[in-house]
Structure formats: structure tokens, C-alpha cells
Amino acid sequence: MDKHQVSINPEHVKGIPMDTPRHSRGKVAGLQVGPDVEQRDLDVYEQIASGGQLQ
């Protein structure tokens, strides 16, 4: 392949309407999953930074 060429596997784009402009295709609904996070008070970090341990 030469520079600036694009190779597309037809299986990867099956069902995508490629003949419409990108901005008018809309968004595809999907499930977005983020990591589980623990919300805690900033005092916890201050305690750890000053040599204390969590309880």
C-alpha cells in the first residue's frame, strides 16, 4: 500500500450507511460502562500523606 491510502475490511463496516455525510449519520446507541469508583473525603488522603493509616 502506498502512503495516504485506506484499506477497509467490509466486515467491519457492514450495515453502516457510508453514502451519507458523517455529520448527519447521528449517534449510535450503546452501553458505556465506566469503572467503579469509591467517593471519599479528602481528609483520607491527608491522613495517608502524613503517615497515618486508614481504618
Beta strands, then each sheet from edge to edge (+ up, - down):
end
